[in-house]
Amino acid sequence: MWWKLVLLVLVTGALILSVIPIRTHAVKWDVYNEPPPQAWSFASLLRNMYVTPTTMALVGAILLVSAGVAFWIVRSPK
């Protein structure tokens, strides 16, 4: 049962990160005039997230569905 909950947490996290648009600065970067962009990090990913009301509604829906599935997994006989 624990592996089902771990899998559910991973899938939920992936779904939440996939619905949040990420701002990119690739268009602004000029190869000849500017230094290369900073290396990718998880902190920069979180800093560049663009959260709209629709995105928050999707995140809430994903969390509600995953909580329902988790409750169903925990309460199922086996």
N, CA, C and O atoms as CSV, one atom per row, in Angstrom:
chain,resi,resn,atom,element,x,y,z
A,1,MET,N,N,0.821,-1.185,0.000
A,1,MET,CA,C,0.000,0.000,0.000
A,1,MET,C,C,0.867,1.251,0.000
A,1,MET,O,O,0.501,2.230,-0.650
A,2,TRP,N,N,2.009,1.265,0.706
A,2,TRP,CA,C,2.834,2.465,0.788
A,2,TRP,C,C,3.373,2.862,-0.572
A,2,TRP,O,O,3.515,4.051,-0.856
A,3,TRP,N,N,3.679,1.873,-1.432
A,3,TRP,CA,C,4.228,2.210,-2.741
A,3,TRP,C,C,3.178,2.876,-3.622
A,3,TRP,O,O,3.517,3.678,-4.492
A,4,LYS,N,N,1.899,2.548,-3.402
A,4,LYS,CA,C,0.830,3.212,-4.151
A,4,LYS,C,C,0.740,4.684,-3.756
A,4,LYS,O,O,0.539,5.548,-4.610
A,5,LEU,N,N,0.887,4.965,-2.468
A,5,LEU,CA,C,0.839,6.347,-2.008
A,5,LEU,C,C,2.047,7.142,-2.492
A,5,LEU,O,O,1.915,8.316,-2.838
A,6,VAL,N,N,3.228,6.514,-2.521
A,6,VAL,CA,C,4.424,7.188,-3.033
A,6,VAL,C,C,4.254,7.491,-4.517
A,6,VAL,O,O,4.587,8.584,-4.974
A,7,LEU,N,N,3.740,6.528,-5.264
A,7,LEU,CA,C,3.491,6.739,-6.686
A,7,LEU,C,C,2.467,7.849,-6.897
A,7,LEU,O,O,2.616,8.666,-7.806
A,8,LEU,N,N,1.440,7.884,-6.073
A,8,LEU,CA,C,0.428,8.926,-6.164
A,8,LEU,C,C,1.025,10.303,-5.886
A,8,LEU,O,O,0.689,11.269,-6.571
A,9,VAL,N,N,1.901,10.405,-4.895
A,9,VAL,CA,C,2.553,11.679,-4.588
A,9,VAL,C,C,3.420,12.134,-5.759
A,9,VAL,O,O,3.411,13.313,-6.111
A,10,LEU,N,N,4.165,11.218,-6.364
A,10,LEU,CA,C,5.009,11.573,-7.502
A,10,LEU,C,C,4.193,12.016,-8.707
A,10,LEU,O,O,4.533,13.002,-9.362
A,11,VAL,N,N,3.128,11.298,-8.999
A,11,VAL,CA,C,2.270,11.669,-10.135
A,11,VAL,C,C,1.583,13.005,-9.868
A,11,VAL,O,O,1.465,13.829,-10.774
A,12,THR,N,N,1.135,13.226,-8.651
A,12,THR,CA,C,0.502,14.498,-8.302
A,12,THR,C,C,1.483,15.653,-8.466
A,12,THR,O,O,1.134,16.688,-9.035
A,13,GLY,N,N,2.684,15.487,-7.982
A,13,GLY,CA,C,3.706,16.524,-8.143
A,13,GLY,C,C,4.021,16.813,-9.598
A,13,GLY,O,O,4.169,17.971,-9.990
A,14,ALA,N,N,4.123,15.759,-10.401
A,14,ALA,CA,C,4.385,15.950,-11.833
A,14,ALA,C,C,3.226,16.665,-12.519
A,14,ALA,O,O,3.450,17.538,-13.358
A,15,LEU,N,N,1.991,16.309,-12.174
A,15,LEU,CA,C,0.837,16.986,-12.767
A,15,LEU,C,C,0.783,18.458,-12.378
A,15,LEU,O,O,0.489,19.313,-13.214
A,16,ILE,N,N,1.063,18.754,-11.119
A,16,ILE,CA,C,1.030,20.148,-10.673
A,16,ILE,C,C,2.102,20.961,-11.387
A,16,ILE,O,O,1.830,22.070,-11.848
A,17,LEU,N,N,3.311,20.430,-11.484
A,17,LEU,CA,C,4.370,21.161,-12.182
A,17,LEU,C,C,4.108,21.282,-13.675
A,17,LEU,O,O,4.589,22.222,-14.308
A,18,SER,N,N,3.351,20.345,-14.252
A,18,SER,CA,C,3.095,20.413,-15.687
A,18,SER,C,C,2.016,21.421,-16.058
A,18,SER,O,O,1.978,21.866,-17.205
A,19,VAL,N,N,1.134,21.799,-15.130
A,19,VAL,CA,C,0.083,22.763,-15.466
A,19,VAL,C,C,0.495,24.200,-15.183
A,19,VAL,O,O,-0.193,25.126,-15.613
A,20,ILE,N,N,1.605,24.413,-14.466
A,20,ILE,CA,C,2.056,25.774,-14.164
A,20,ILE,C,C,2.999,26.232,-15.266
A,20,ILE,O,O,4.047,25.622,-15.479
A,21,PRO,N,N,2.633,27.307,-15.974
A,21,PRO,CA,C,3.536,27.791,-17.021
A,21,PRO,C,C,4.819,28.368,-16.417
A,21,PRO,O,O,4.805,28.979,-15.349
A,22,ILE,N,N,5.908,28.160,-17.120
A,22,ILE,CA,C,7.215,28.630,-16.674
A,22,ILE,C,C,7.664,29.757,-17.596
A,22,ILE,O,O,7.648,29.606,-18.818
A,23,ARG,N,N,8.062,30.883,-17.016
A,23,ARG,CA,C,8.584,31.993,-17.815
A,23,ARG,C,C,9.987,31.644,-18.272
A,23,ARG,O,O,10.810,31.180,-17.483
A,24,THR,N,N,10.252,31.867,-19.535
A,24,THR,CA,C,11.601,31.647,-20.049
A,24,THR,C,C,12.150,32.975,-20.544
A,24,THR,O,O,11.397,33.878,-20.909
A,25,HIS,N,N,13.451,33.078,-20.551
A,25,HIS,CA,C,14.115,34.288,-21.027
A,25,HIS,C,C,14.986,33.976,-22.236
A,25,HIS,O,O,15.943,34.696,-22.519
A,26,ALA,N,N,14.657,32.906,-22.945
A,26,ALA,CA,C,15.472,32.495,-24.085
A,26,ALA,C,C,15.428,33.514,-25.212
A,26,ALA,O,O,16.413,33.655,-25.937
A,27,VAL,N,N,14.335,34.223,-25.385
A,27,VAL,CA,C,14.214,35.190,-26.468
A,27,VAL,C,C,15.083,36.410,-26.196
A,27,VAL,O,O,15.587,37.032,-27.131
A,28,LYS,N,N,15.261,36.755,-24.941
A,28,LYS,CA,C,16.046,37.936,-24.585
A,28,LYS,C,C,17.551,37.709,-24.695
A,28,LYS,O,O,18.308,38.679,-24.725
A,29,TRP,N,N,17.991,36.505,-24.754
A,29,TRP,CA,C,19.422,36.201,-24.692
A,29,TRP,C,C,20.061,36.351,-26.052
A,29,TRP,O,O,19.664,35.686,-27.009
A,30,ASP,N,N,21.051,37.223,-26.143
A,30,ASP,CA,C,21.804,37.431,-27.377
A,30,ASP,C,C,23.175,36.791,-27.194
A,30,ASP,O,O,23.909,37.138,-26.269
A,31,VAL,N,N,23.510,35.877,-28.058
A,31,VAL,CA,C,24.738,35.100,-27.917
A,31,VAL,C,C,25.970,36.000,-27.944
A,31,VAL,O,O,26.952,35.723,-27.255
A,32,TYR,N,N,25.928,37.072,-28.731
A,32,TYR,CA,C,27.113,37.896,-28.934
A,32,TYR,C,C,27.280,38.993,-27.883
A,32,TYR,O,O,28.402,39.454,-27.676
A,33,ASN,N,N,26.233,39.422,-27.224
A,33,ASN,CA,C,26.325,40.564,-26.326
A,33,ASN,C,C,26.204,40.237,-24.845
A,33,ASN,O,O,26.558,41.073,-24.013
A,34,GLU,N,N,25.733,39.092,-24.497
A,34,GLU,CA,C,25.502,38.785,-23.093
A,34,GLU,C,C,26.182,37.480,-22.700
A,34,GLU,O,O,26.421,36.617,-23.544
A,35,PRO,N,N,26.491,37.341,-21.418
A,35,PRO,CA,C,27.039,36.056,-20.969
A,35,PRO,C,C,25.956,34.980,-21.031
A,35,PRO,O,O,24.768,35.303,-21.062
A,36,PRO,N,N,26.344,33.726,-21.050
A,36,PRO,CA,C,25.339,32.650,-21.100
A,36,PRO,C,C,24.448,32.684,-19.872
A,36,PRO,O,O,24.856,33.168,-18.816
A,37,PRO,N,N,23.229,32.171,-20.005
A,37,PRO,CA,C,22.315,32.169,-18.848
A,37,PRO,C,C,22.841,31.285,-17.725
A,37,PRO,O,O,23.682,30.411,-17.932
A,38,GLN,N,N,22.321,31.541,-16.539
A,38,GLN,CA,C,22.724,30.760,-15.371
A,38,GLN,C,C,22.320,29.302,-15.537
A,38,GLN,O,O,21.401,28.979,-16.290
A,39,ALA,N,N,23.002,28.450,-14.841
A,39,ALA,CA,C,22.669,27.024,-14.878
A,39,ALA,C,C,21.285,26.812,-14.266
A,39,ALA,O,O,20.874,27.549,-13.369
A,40,TRP,N,N,20.577,25.808,-14.753
A,40,TRP,CA,C,19.236,25.506,-14.272
A,40,TRP,C,C,19.305,25.010,-12.845
A,40,TRP,O,O,20.210,24.260,-12.480
A,41,SER,N,N,18.333,25.436,-12.028
A,41,SER,CA,C,18.211,24.923,-10.668
A,41,SER,C,C,16.731,24.868,-10.306
A,41,SER,O,O,15.898,25.509,-10.947
A,42,PHE,N,N,16.420,24.097,-9.274
A,42,PHE,CA,C,15.025,23.981,-8.845
A,42,PHE,C,C,14.524,25.308,-8.295
A,42,PHE,O,O,13.352,25.645,-8.460
A,43,ALA,N,N,15.407,26.068,-7.640
A,43,ALA,CA,C,15.019,27.377,-7.109
A,43,ALA,C,C,14.663,28.340,-8.237
A,43,ALA,O,O,13.700,29.098,-8.118
A,44,SER,N,N,15.423,28.323,-9.326
A,44,SER,CA,C,15.099,29.215,-10.448
A,44,SER,C,C,13.791,28.789,-11.115
A,44,SER,O,O,13.044,29.635,-11.607
A,45,LEU,N,N,13.514,27.506,-11.134
A,45,LEU,CA,C,12.243,27.027,-11.671
A,45,LEU,C,C,11.076,27.567,-10.856
A,45,LEU,O,O,10.090,28.037,-11.422
A,46,LEU,N,N,11.179,27.503,-9.541
A,46,LEU,CA,C,10.116,28.010,-8.674
A,46,LEU,C,C,9.974,29.527,-8.788
A,46,LEU,O,O,8.862,30.051,-8.733
A,47,ARG,N,N,11.101,30.241,-8.948
A,47,ARG,CA,C,11.067,31.696,-9.070
A,47,ARG,C,C,10.379,32.155,-10.354
A,47,ARG,O,O,9.761,33.219,-10.371
A,48,ASN,N,N,10.474,31.379,-11.418
A,48,ASN,CA,C,9.948,31.778,-12.716
A,48,ASN,C,C,8.555,31.227,-13.011
A,48,ASN,O,O,8.085,31.326,-14.144
A,49,MET,N,N,7.893,30.653,-12.022
A,49,MET,CA,C,6.536,30.157,-12.236
A,49,MET,C,C,5.563,31.326,-12.347
A,49,MET,O,O,5.653,32.300,-11.599
A,50,TYR,N,N,4.647,31.214,-13.279
A,50,TYR,CA,C,3.640,32.239,-13.513
A,50,TYR,C,C,2.296,31.653,-13.104
A,50,TYR,O,O,1.731,30.832,-13.827
A,51,VAL,N,N,1.779,32.069,-11.947
A,51,VAL,CA,C,0.577,31.464,-11.391
A,51,VAL,C,C,-0.628,32.362,-11.673
A,51,VAL,O,O,-0.657,33.523,-11.264
A,52,THR,N,N,-1.616,31.816,-12.373
A,52,THR,CA,C,-2.855,32.524,-12.678
A,52,THR,C,C,-3.987,31.885,-11.872
A,52,THR,O,O,-3.799,30.819,-11.286
A,53,PRO,N,N,-5.163,32.525,-11.836
A,53,PRO,CA,C,-6.292,31.902,-11.122
A,53,PRO,C,C,-6.683,30.540,-11.707
A,53,PRO,O,O,-7.048,29.627,-10.966
A,54,THR,N,N,-6.608,30.405,-13.022
A,54,THR,CA,C,-6.923,29.108,-13.647
A,54,THR,C,C,-5.923,28.051,-13.213
A,54,THR,O,O,-6.294,26.908,-12.945
A,55,THR,N,N,-4.662,28.431,-13.144
A,55,THR,CA,C,-3.636,27.493,-12.699
A,55,THR,C,C,-3.900,27.048,-11.268
A,55,THR,O,O,-3.773,25.867,-10.947
A,56,MET,N,N,-4.266,27.993,-10.412
A,56,MET,CA,C,-4.562,27.634,-9.022
A,56,MET,C,C,-5.773,26.706,-8.939
A,56,MET,O,O,-5.801,25.797,-8.110
A,57,ALA,N,N,-6.774,26.930,-9.794
A,57,ALA,CA,C,-7.940,26.043,-9.814
A,57,ALA,C,C,-7.536,24.637,-10.250
A,57,ALA,O,O,-8.004,23.655,-9.674
A,58,LEU,N,N,-6.676,24.530,-11.257
A,58,LEU,CA,C,-6.201,23.211,-11.697
A,58,LEU,C,C,-5.396,22.522,-10.606
A,58,LEU,O,O,-5.564,21.325,-10.373
A,59,VAL,N,N,-4.525,23.265,-9.936
A,59,VAL,CA,C,-3.736,22.684,-8.846
A,59,VAL,C,C,-4.665,22.192,-7.735
A,59,VAL,O,O,-4.463,21.103,-7.196
A,60,GLY,N,N,-5.677,22.985,-7.391
A,60,GLY,CA,C,-6.642,22.567,-6.374
A,60,GLY,C,C,-7.406,21.322,-6.780
A,60,GLY,O,O,-7.622,20.430,-5.960
A,61,ALA,N,N,-7.820,21.252,-8.050
A,61,ALA,CA,C,-8.537,20.070,-8.539
A,61,ALA,C,C,-7.643,18.831,-8.488
A,61,ALA,O,O,-8.090,17.755,-8.090
A,62,ILE,N,N,-6.385,18.983,-8.891
A,62,ILE,CA,C,-5.452,17.853,-8.849
A,62,ILE,C,C,-5.261,17.381,-7.416
A,62,ILE,O,O,-5.238,16.178,-7.158
A,63,LEU,N,N,-5.124,18.324,-6.475
A,63,LEU,CA,C,-4.954,17.945,-5.068
A,63,LEU,C,C,-6.192,17.264,-4.503
A,63,LEU,O,O,-6.076,16.311,-3.733
A,64,LEU,N,N,-7.380,17.745,-4.877
A,64,LEU,CA,C,-8.610,17.103,-4.411
A,64,LEU,C,C,-8.747,15.676,-4.942
A,64,LEU,O,O,-9.102,14.761,-4.199
A,65,VAL,N,N,-8.465,15.496,-6.219
A,65,VAL,CA,C,-8.562,14.150,-6.806
A,65,VAL,C,C,-7.531,13.227,-6.171
A,65,VAL,O,O,-7.842,12.079,-5.853
A,66,SER,N,N,-6.303,13.718,-5.982
A,66,SER,CA,C,-5.277,12.856,-5.390
A,66,SER,C,C,-5.599,12.532,-3.930
A,66,SER,O,O,-5.314,11.428,-3.467
A,67,ALA,N,N,-6.190,13.483,-3.202
A,67,ALA,CA,C,-6.600,13.190,-1.826
A,67,ALA,C,C,-7.709,12.140,-1.810
A,67,ALA,O,O,-7.717,11.270,-0.939
A,68,GLY,N,N,-8.637,12.206,-2.754
A,68,GLY,CA,C,-9.683,11.189,-2.854
A,68,GLY,C,C,-9.122,9.815,-3.170
A,68,GLY,O,O,-9.541,8.813,-2.591
A,69,VAL,N,N,-8.161,9.775,-4.099
A,69,VAL,CA,C,-7.541,8.493,-4.445
A,69,VAL,C,C,-6.747,7.957,-3.252
A,69,VAL,O,O,-6.779,6.758,-2.974
A,70,ALA,N,N,-6.038,8.837,-2.551
A,70,ALA,CA,C,-5.281,8.399,-1.364
A,70,ALA,C,C,-6.218,7.846,-0.293
A,70,ALA,O,O,-5.920,6.825,0.326
A,71,PHE,N,N,-7.339,8.513,-0.074
A,71,PHE,CA,C,-8.327,8.028,0.898
A,71,PHE,C,C,-8.847,6.659,0.464
A,71,PHE,O,O,-9.001,5.765,1.296
A,72,TRP,N,N,-9.119,6.487,-0.832
A,72,TRP,CA,C,-9.594,5.214,-1.344
A,72,TRP,C,C,-8.538,4.125,-1.171
A,72,TRP,O,O,-8.872,2.992,-0.824
A,73,ILE,N,N,-7.265,4.456,-1.411
A,73,ILE,CA,C,-6.184,3.469,-1.242
A,73,ILE,C,C,-6.063,3.045,0.225
A,73,ILE,O,O,-5.931,1.858,0.525
A,74,VAL,N,N,-6.108,4.012,1.125
A,74,VAL,CA,C,-5.944,3.697,2.552
A,74,VAL,C,C,-7.127,2.887,3.069
A,74,VAL,O,O,-6.943,1.978,3.879
A,75,ARG,N,N,-8.319,3.198,2.622
A,75,ARG,CA,C,-9.523,2.534,3.127
A,75,ARG,C,C,-9.818,1.193,2.444
A,75,ARG,O,O,-10.631,0.418,2.948
A,76,SER,N,N,-9.172,0.906,1.309
A,76,SER,CA,C,-9.447,-0.371,0.613
A,76,SER,C,C,-8.880,-1.534,1.431
A,76,SER,O,O,-7.865,-1.386,2.112
A,77,PRO,N,N,-9.545,-2.695,1.357
A,77,PRO,CA,C,-9.115,-3.834,2.180
A,77,PRO,C,C,-7.702,-4.324,1.847
A,77,PRO,O,O,-6.966,-4.737,2.744
A,78,LYS,N,N,-7.319,-4.284,0.575
A,78,LYS,CA,C,-5.957,-4.691,0.221
A,78,LYS,C,C,-5.583,-4.250,-1.140
A,78,LYS,O,O,-4.468,-4.513,-1.590
